[in-house]
Amino acid sequence: MKPPPFPARRSSIRRPRLWALVPVLLLLLTVGTGCVSTGTNPVSGNTRAYGYSWQEEVKLGTQADEQIQSQYGVYDDEGLQQYVDEVAQEVLAESHMRRPDTPERFRNTEFEFRVLDSPVINAFALPGGYVYVTRGLMAHLNNEAQLAMVLGHEIGHVAARHSSQQAARQQFTQGLLLGGAVAGQAAFGGNVAENVMGVGGQAAQLLSLSYSRDNERESDRLGVEYAIRAGYDGAEGAAFFESLDRVREQGGQSIPTWQSTHPDPGARQQTIPELARTWQQKVDAPATTINQDPYYNSLENVVLGKNPRQGFAEDGMFYHPELEFRFSIPSRWTVQNQPQQVALVEPDQSAYMIFTFSDAETPDAAAREFAGQEGLSVLDRQRTSVNGNDARRVLAEGKTQQGQVVRLLTYFIAYGDNVYQFQGLTGGDQYSTYRPDFEQSMTSFTRLADPEKLNRQPKRLTIRPAGREAAFRSFVDADALPSDMTEGDLAIINQLELGQTVAPDRPLKLPN
């Protein structure tokens, strides 16, 4: 069953985002025919096959950008946004997109650079000139030169039209997932994800357009070239890829833009300096700019790790301070705090629950709309109350595309200015097993009144000199770390080892 859309708040006040960005950035764009056409490559100047014309790429990117902004959120720091844009524009000016011999339709394309409010280490680009970096990635960079190389890499994907190249290799007749830019993985895995897609025959065809290794290597070359042409020390990018390698080695968060089809981060530590030496010999002036101080100034007070204001799980409960509610989590179930929803997944992935907004004005309207969906058979529908909040309870049954019978228990609950949808799904023959978990969580939804939870604030980065010569470990206050971060994670953010000795004048990124 396709989840309901994520609506705008029914008032002039911007709805607080319920959920932080996770490593799954799935953006479904509907296209007409998926035709393959020929076009010009701004990097090589050659004509080759593409999935879209340049005008179509710009249109798709614009549509995608609107959805990313509304669903995932741009980080609320005007100074940081402006700083990233200024660096990006310097790098863009040296790219193939701004050269005199580049066709006018490419040279006149406006680029947008945005910092997303996510702790995930990620950067990606959409066709037509939309480039994103997350605050999580920003925290892992140590200077402006590293940022310039990352931005150059993403500009390279756009300039080389990699998404459109990949689209030309596949035949599309229905939906298209821009996975080359925002590749991820299924939110639930296994049959559960398939079941979600298949209820009522409304499955979306999600096809990944992930970049090839050759695409990534070309963007590495372009990123180093653009950064060096802009005057930056292109070799600095190697330190960032070393950080990515360390994140991967310690089994930390996934890195969507550098996953299985991408060159190994460890290998890139070697190739980036080699590329930098090659390009340094081709430019007229030495490219030595690093700019650590301006970069660190831009990072001051940036949110570090997950932001509890956007919801957090603790001691068997999910709390949302901004929207002032809470509900219980079944024992051993996994909580996935996602951009559009809170997902609760049973250990065997045989059942799951989704908590999200409904776009209906009332629980009754939401229940009617839900019950009227094609392919669903309503088994029971009743008016009820959940801890004093007007609600509707609907039990329905449907079939997946594979013919498996599934049951959905859904509560629509009015609370504050919103109507919330709390839905559980499992196989029809397992419903009696999971019904107690469904009912317990759904009927536990209530107002959050605990001042400690309501006032929970995120950790933020502060930059200060070490002040003494000592091992980095001695500067780490474990109690000050965000709940999702270890001492080792903080060392990686600083591009240091825990036991590494730091000089007194070395600036450190620490939580406050």
DRENRO-825572 format. One record per atom (N, C-alpha, C): residue in one letter; x, y, z. Coordinates in steps of 0.1 Angstrom, whole numbers, plus 5000, padded with zeros to 4 digits. Example, Ala and Ser with C-alpha at 12.3 -4.5 7.8 and 13.67 -1.06 7.14 Angstrom:
<recs>
A513249435078A512349555078A513249675078S512849785071S513749895071S512950005079
</recs>
This chain:
<recs>
M500849885000M500050005000M500950125000K500650214991K501450334990K501150435002P502150475010P501950565021P501250695016P500450755025P499850885021P500850985019P500551095011P501551205009P501751275022F502951345021F503351425033F502851565031P501751615037P501151735034P501751855041A501351975036A501652095043A500752115055R501152185065R500352205077R499152285073R498052265080R496752335077R496752465083S497852535084S497852675089S499052745083S499152865086S500252945080S501652915087I501552845098I502752805105I503452685099R504752695097R505452575091R505452465101R505052345096R505052225104R506452185108P506652165121P507952115125P508251985119R509451955114R509751825108R509751725119L508951615117L508951505126L510251425127W510851415115W511851315115W513151365108A514251325113A515551355107A515751275095L516651325086L516951255074L517851125077V517451015071V518250895073V518950855060P519750745060P520450715047P519650675036V518250695037V517450655026V516850785020L517250825008L516750945001L516050894988L514850854989L514150794978L513150904972L513350944960L512551044954L511950984941L510650964941L509950914929L509451014920L509951014908L509451114898L508851034886T507651084882T506951014871T507351074858V507750994849V508151044836V507250974825G507351034813G506350994803G506750864796T507850864788T508150754780T509450684782G510350754789G511650694791G512450684778C512250774768C512850764755C514350794756V515150734748V516550764747V516850854736S517650964738S517851064728S519351094728T519851164718T521251204717T521351344722G522551384727G522751514732G524251534734T524551664738T525951704740T526451684754N527651634756N528251624769N529051754772P528751834782P529451954784P530951934788V531251814793V532651794797V533551754785S533051654777S533851614766S533451684753G532251744752G531851804740G531351714729N531351584733N530951474723N529351464724T528851404713T527451364713T527251224717R526351194725R526051054730R524651034734A524250914738A522850884741A522650924756Y521450984758Y521051024771Y519550984773G519150974785G517850944789G516851054787Y517451184788Y516651304788Y517351414780S516651504775S517251624770S517651704782W518551804779W518951894790W517851964797Q516852014789Q515652074794Q514851984803E514751854800E514151764808E514851744821E516251734820E517051724833E516751834842V516751964837V516552074845V515152064852K514152024844K512752014849K512751914860L513351794858L513351684868L514051734881G515151804879G515951844890G515151954898T514352034892T513552134899T512452074907Q511751974901Q510751904908Q511251834920A512451764918A513051694929A513451784940D514051894936D514551994946D513352044955E512252064949E511152114957E510752004967Q510751884963Q510351774972Q511351754983I512651764980I513651744990I513651855000Q513351974996Q513252085006Q512152065015S510952025009S509752015018S509751895027Q510351785022Q510351665030Q511551645039Y512651695035Y513851665043Y514451785050G514151905045G514452025052G515852075049V515952205047V517252275046V517752315060Y518952295063Y519452335076Y519252485079D518752515091D518352645094D519552725099D520452765090D521652845094D522052925082E521553045081E521753135069E523253155067G524053175077G525453195075G526153075069L525852955074L526452835068L526052815054Q524752835051Q524252825037Q524952925028Q525153045032Q525853145024Q527253105022Y527953055032Y529353015031Y529452905021V528652805022V528752695012V528452744998D527552824996D527152874983D528352954977E529053034985E530153114980E531253024976V531652924983V532652834979V532252754967A530952714966A530452644955A530552724942Q530152854943Q530152934931Q531552954926E532552964935E533952974930E534352844923V533952734928V534352604921V533552594908L532252624908L531452614896L531952704885A532552824889A533052914878A534252854871E534852754877E536052684870E535652554863S534352524864S533852394858S533552404843H533252294837H532952294823H531552364821M530752384831M529552444830M529652594827R530752654829R530952804828R532052844818R532452754810R533552784801R533052844787P533852934781P533353004769P532952914758D533552794756D533252714745D532152614748T531552624760T530452534764T529152594758P528352504752P527052554747P526252644757E525552744752E524952844760E523852784769R523152674765R522152624773R522652564786F523952514786F524552474798F525152584806R525752684799R526352794806R525352884814N524152884809N523052964815N522252894825T522652774828T521852694838T522252744852E521352784860E521552824874E521752704883F522752704892F522952604901F522452644915E521952544922E521552574936E522352474945F522852534956F523652454966F522952464979R522652354986R521952354998R522552265009V522452305021V522852225032V521652155038L521552025038L520451955044L520551925059D519451925066D519451905080D519451755083S520651695082S520851555084S522151525090P522251435100P523551385105P524251285096V523651235086V524251145077V525351205069I526451135067I527551185059I527151165044N526751275037N526251255024N526351385016A526651365003A526551474993A526051414981F525151484974F524651434961F524251544952A524051514940A523551614930A522451554922L521551644918L520351604910L520651674896P520051614885P520251664872P519751814872G520351884863G519952024861G520552124870G521452084879G522152184887G521752194902Y521352094908Y521052094922Y522052014930V522752074940V523752004947V523552024962Y523651904969Y523351904984Y524551844992V524751905003V525651845013V524851845026T525151755035T524451745048T525251805058R524651845069R525451895081R526351785086G525951665085G526751555089G528051545081L527951565068L529151575060L530051695064M529351815065M530151935069M530951915082A530351845091A531151815104A532351735102H532351655091H533451565089H534551625080L534351735075L535351805067L536151895076N537451925073N538351995081N538752135076N538352155063N538752285058N537952315045E538152435040E537452475028E537952405015A539152365015A539752295003A538952155002Q538752085013Q538051965013Q536551985008L535952085013L534652125008L534652144993A535552224989A535652254974A535752134966M536552034971M536751914963M535351834962V534651824974V533451754974V532351824965L532351954966L531352024957L531752014943G533052014940G533451994926G533151854921H533251754929H532851624926H531351614922E530451684930E529051674927E528751764914I529351874913I529251954900I529651874888G530651794890G531151704879G530051604875H529251554885H528151464881H527151534872V526851654876V525851734868V526451764854A527651814853A528251854841A528451734831A528751624837A528951504828A527651434825R526551484831R525251424828R525151284832H525651244843H525751104847H524451034849S523451104855S522151044857S521451014844S521551114835S520951094822S521650984814Q522950964816Q523650854809Q523150724814Q523050714828Q522550594833Q521150554829A520250664828A518950644823A518850584809A519850634801A519850584787A520150434786R520750384797R521050234797R519950154801Q518850214805Q517750134810Q516450184802Q515550094801Q514250124794Q513250144805F512650264805F511650294815F510250324809T509250264814T507950284809T506950344820Q507450334833Q506550384843Q507350484852G507750444864G508350534873G509850534872L510550634878L511950644877L512450694891L513350624897L513950664909L515350724906L515550854910L516850914908L517850864918G518050734917G518950674927G520450714925G520850754912G522150794910G522550914919A521550994922A521851114930A521551084944V520451004947V520050984961V519850834963A520850754960A520750614961A520650574976G519850474979G519750424992G519350284993Q518650245003Q518250105004Q516850095009A516149985007A514749975011A514649995026A513650065030A513550115044A513349995053F512649885049F512349785058F513049655054G513349635042G514049505037G513149395037G513549285030G512749165030G511449185023N510449095027N509149095021N508349205026V508649265038V507849375043V507849485033A508949525028A509049635018A508249605006E508249485001E507549444990E506049444993N505649405005N504249405008N503749555009V504549645014V504049785015V503849835001M504649794991M504549844978M503249784971G502949664974G502049584966G500549594970V500149644981V498749634986V497949714976G496849654971G495849724963G496449744948G497449674945G498049694931G498549834928Q498949904939Q499450044937Q500950054939A501649944936A503049944938A503750044928A504750114933A505550204925A506750124920Q507150144908Q508350084902Q509550164906L510350114916L511450184920L512750124914L513350194905L514550144898L515650234901S516750174906S517950254910S518750294897L519150424897L520050474887L521350504893S521950414901S523150444908S524350464898Y525150564901Y526350594892Y527250474892S527850454880S528850344879S530150394885R531150294886R532450324891R533150424882D532950404869D533550494859D532950644861N531650654864N531050784867N531750844879E531950764889E532550824901E533950864899R534750784892R536150814890R536250944881E535350954872E535351084864E535051204872S534051184881S533651294890S534851324900D535551224904D536751254913D537751334905R537951304892R538951374884R538451524882L537151534879L536651664877L536651754890G536351684901G536251754914G537651814918V538651734916V540051774918V540451884909E540051874896E540451974886E539752104889Y538452104892Y537752224895Y538252294907A538552214918A539052274930A540452344928I541252274921I542652324919I542552454910R541752454900R541552564891R541052684899A540252654910A539752764919A540752804929G541952744929G543052784938G543152704950Y542452594951Y542452514964Y543452394962D543952354974D544852244974D544052114972G543952064960G543151954957G543451824964A544751804969A545151684976A544451674990E543851784995E543251785008E542051685008G541451664997G540251574996G540551435001A541851395000A542251255004A541951235019A542151335027A541851315042A540451285045F539551345037F538051325038F537751175035F538351125024F538050985020F538650895030E539750935037E540250845048E539250845059S538550955062S537550955072S536350865068L535950865056L534950775051L535350625053D536550595050D537050465052D536950425066R537350505075R537250475089R535850455094V534950535089V533450525093V533050385088R533350345076R532950215071R533650105079E534850115083E535550005090E534949985103Q534550085110Q534050065124Q532550035124G531950015112G530549965111G529650075115G529950195112G529050315115G527950325104Q527450455103Q526350475094Q526750455080S525850425072S526050395058S526350535051I527050525040I527450645033I526850635019P525550685017P524850655005P525550694992T526250804991T526950844978T528150764976W528650684985W529950614983W529750464987Q528650404982Q528350264986Q528950164976S528350054973S528949944967S529449974952T528750054945T529150084931T530250194930H530650244942H531550354942H532950304945P534050374940P535350334943P535650324958D536450234962D536750224977D537350354982P536850404993P537350524999P538850515002G539350395006G540750385009G541550404996A541050344985A541850364972A541850514968R540750584971R540650724967R541650804975Q542050764987Q543150834994Q544450844986Q544650734978Q545850734969Q545650814956T544450794950T544250854937T544051004938I543451054948I543151204949I544451284949P545451254957P546751324956P547451314943E547351194936E547951174923E547251274913L545951274914L545151364905L545551514907A545751544920A546051684924A547451724918R548451634919R549751664914R549651684899T548851604892T548751614878T548151744874W547151784881W546451914877W547252034882Q547952014893Q548752124898Q549852174887Q550352074879Q551252104869Q550652174857K549352164856K548652224844K548152364846V548052414859V547552544862V548752644862D548352774860D549452874859D549952914873A549052914883A549452964896A549352844906P550152844917P550052734927P548652734933A548152614935A546852594941A547152544955T547152644965T547552604978T546552644989T545452704985T544452754995T543852635003I543852645016I543252545025I542052605033N542352725039N541252795046N540552715057Q541352675067Q540752605078Q539952695087D540552815091D539852905100D538452945095P538352995083P536953035078P536052915078Y536552795075Y535652675075Y535152645089Y536152645099Y535752625113Y534752725118N534952855114N534052955118N532652935114S532552875101S531152845096S530552735104L531352645109L530852525116L530352555131E530852665136E530552695150E529052685153N528652605163N527252585168N526452505159V526952435149V526152345140V525752225149V524552175146V523952065154V524851935151L525151865161L526051745160L525251625163G525251525153G524451405155G522951425153K522151335158K520751345156K520151455165N519151515159N518551625166N517251575174P517351575187P516151515194P514951605193R515051725189R513851805186R512951745175Q513551665167Q512851605156Q512351465160G512451435172G511951305177G513051205181F512851135192F513851035196F513250925204A513850805204A513450685211A514250675223E513650635234E514350615247E513550535257D514150435262D513450355273D512150305268G512050255256G510750195252G509650295248M510050415246M509050515242M509650605230F508750655222F509150755212F508550885216Y509450985217Y509051125221Y509251225210H508351315209H508551425200H508351565207P509451625211P509351755219P508551865212E508851885199E508251995192E506751975190L506251855188L504851835186L504151785198E504951765209E504451735222E503551605223F504151495218F503451365219F504451255222R503951145226R504751025229R503950905226F504550785223F503850655222F504950555225S504450435229S505350325233S505850245221I506950175223I507550095213I507549955218P507049855210P507049715215P508449665218S508549575227S509849525231S510549455219R511849495217R512649435207R512449485193W511349565191W511149625178W512149735175T512549755163T513449855159T512749985155V513350095159V512750225155V513550285144Q512950325133Q513650395122Q512950535121N513750635125N513250775125N513550825111Q512450835103Q512650865089Q512151005085P512451045073P512051185069P510551205069Q509751105065Q508351125064Q507551045074Q508250965082Q507450875091Q508450825102V507750775112V508450685122V508050545119A509050455117A508750325114A509250235125L508350145129L508650045140L508649905133V509749835134V509949715126V510149595136E509349495134E509449375142E510749305139P511449235149P512749175147P512849085134D511849005132D511948915120D511448985107Q511049115108Q510549185097Q509249125091S508449055100S507248995096S506049095098A506349205105A505349305107A505949445109Y505249545107Y505749675110Y504649775113M505049885119M504049995121M504650125115I503850215110I504250345104I503350445111F504050545117F503350665122F503750785114T502650855109T502950965100T501751065101F501851175093F500651265092F499651215082S498351245085S497351235075S497051365069D496751375056D496351505050D494951535052A494151455059A492751485060A492551585072E491351645071E491051745081E490551685095T489951565094T489451505106T489751355105P489751285117P489951135117P488851065108D487651115109D486551055101D486851065086A487251185082A487551205067A488751115063A489751105072A490851015069A490450875068A489650825077A489150685077A488350655064R487550755060R486750735048R487650725036E488650815035E489550815024E490350685023F490850635035F491550515036F490750395032A489550385037A488650275034A488250265020G488250375013G487750384999G488850344989Q490050304993Q491050274984Q490850144977E491150144964E490850024956E491749914961G491249794962G491949674966G491949644980L491349734988L491149715003L489749665006S489649565015S488449525020S488349565035V487449645039V487249695053V486549585061L487249535071L486649435080L485949495092D486449605097D485849665108D486249815108R485349905112R485550045112R484750105124Q485350175133Q484650225144Q485250355149R484350435155R484750555162R485250525176T486350585180T486950555193T487650685198S488250665210S489050775216S490350715220V491450795218V492750745222V493250855232N493250815245N493650905256N493051045255G491651045252G490951175251G490951235238N491651175228N491751235215N490851165205D489951235198D489051175188D489851095178A489350975176A490050875167A489050785160R489650725149R488850625142R489850505140R489250385142R489950255141R489450185129V490350145120V489950075107V490849945106L490149835105L490849705102L490549675087A491549645079A491349625065A492249505060E491849455049E492649345043E492849365029G493949325024G494349345010G495249235005K495749234993K496649144988K497849214981T499049154983T500149204976T500149154961Q501049214954Q501149174940Q501349024938Q502048964948Q502248824947Q501148734952G500048804956G498848734961G498748704975Q499748744983Q499748724998Q498648815004V497848755013V496848835020V497548905032V497349035033V497849115044V496749185051R496949215064R495949285072R496649415077L495849525077L496249655081L495349705092L495949735104L495149795115L495649945115T494650035114T495050175113T494150255123Y494850345130Y494250445139Y494450585133F493450665132F493550805128F493250885140I494150965144I494051035157I494151185155A493251255161A493251405160A494051455173Y495051535171Y495851585182Y496451715178G496251825186G496751955183G496152005169D496952045160D496552095147D496551985137N496851865140N497051765130N496151645132V496051565122V495551425122V496651335119Y496951235128Y497951145126Y497451005122Q498250935114Q497850805110Q498850705116F498350605123F499250505129F498750365124Q499650305116Q499250185108Q500150075111G499549955113G500349835114G499949735102L500949665097L500749575086L501449445089T500849335086T501449195087T500649105078G501148985076G500448875069G499148845076G498148815068G496848785073G496848675084D497648575082D497748455091D498548485103Q499148605104Q499948645116Q499348765123Y498248805119Y497648925125Y497348905140S496848785144S496448765158S497748765166T498848735160T500148735168T500548875171Y500448965161Y500949105162Y499949205166R498649165167R497649265170R497849325184P498249245195P498549315208P499649425207D500649395199D501749505198D501149625190F500349595180F499749715173F498949795182E497949725189E497049805197E497749875208Q498749805214Q499349875226Q500050005222S500849995211S501550115206S500550225202M499550195194M498650285188M497750355199T497350275209T496450335219T497250405230S498650395229S499450465239S499750605235F499350645223F499650785219F498950885228T499750975233T499251075242T500151195243R499651295250R500451425252R501651395259L502751465255L504051465262L504051575272A504251545284A504151645295A505451655303D506351555301D507551555309D508551665305P508851765314P509651875311P511051835306E511651735311E512951695307E512951645292K511851575288K511751535274K511451655265L510551735270L510051855262L511251955259N512151955269N513252055268N514551995262R514451875258R515651805253R516251885241Q517551915241Q518151995231Q519251915224P519551955212P520651885205P522051925210K523051845207K524351885210K524851965198R525752055200R526252145190R527752145190L528352175178L529852175177L530352315182T531452305189T532152425192T533652405188I534252505183I535652495179I536552575189R537552505194R538452565203R539852505202P540952585204P542252525204P542452425215A543352325213A543552225223A544052295236G545052385234G545552455246G546652385253R546852255250R547852175256R548252065247E549452015248E549851895240E549451765247A548551695241A548051575247A547351485237A547051365241A546351275232A544951325230F544351305218F543051355215F542051305225R542151175229R541251115239R541051195251S542051265256S541951345268S541051465267F540751505255F539851625253F538451585251V538151455251V536751405249V536051385262D534851455263D533951435275D532851345270A532951215274A531951115269A530551155272D530351215284D529051255288D528451365279A529251445272A528851555264A528451505250L528851385246L528551335233L527051315230P526651335218P525251295214P525051145216S523851105218S523550965222S523950865210D524050915198D524350835186D525850845182M526650895191M528050915188M528950865198T530150805194T531150745203T532350835203E533250815212E534550885212E535250865199G535250745194G535850715181G535250795169D533850815170D533250895160D533751035160L533951095172L534351225174L535851245169A536651135171A537951145165A537951145150I537051065144I536951075129I536551205124I535551265131I535151405127I536251505127N537251485137N538351575137N539551525128Q539351415121Q540351355113Q541651325121L541351265133L542451225142L542151085147E543251025153E543050905160E542850935175L542150845182L541950875196L543250895204G544250815201G545450825208G546450925202Q546150985192Q547051075185Q547251205193T548551245194T548951365202T548651485193V547951585199V547651705192V548451825198A548751915190A549552035194A548652135201P549252215210P548352315217P547552405209D548052445197D547352535188D546452465178R546252335179R545352265170R543952295174P543152345164P541652365167P540952225167L540052205177L539352085178L537852105177K537152015171K535752015170K535151935181L534451995190L534051925202L532551965205P531851865211P530351905215P530351995227N529252075227N529052165238N527652145243
</recs>
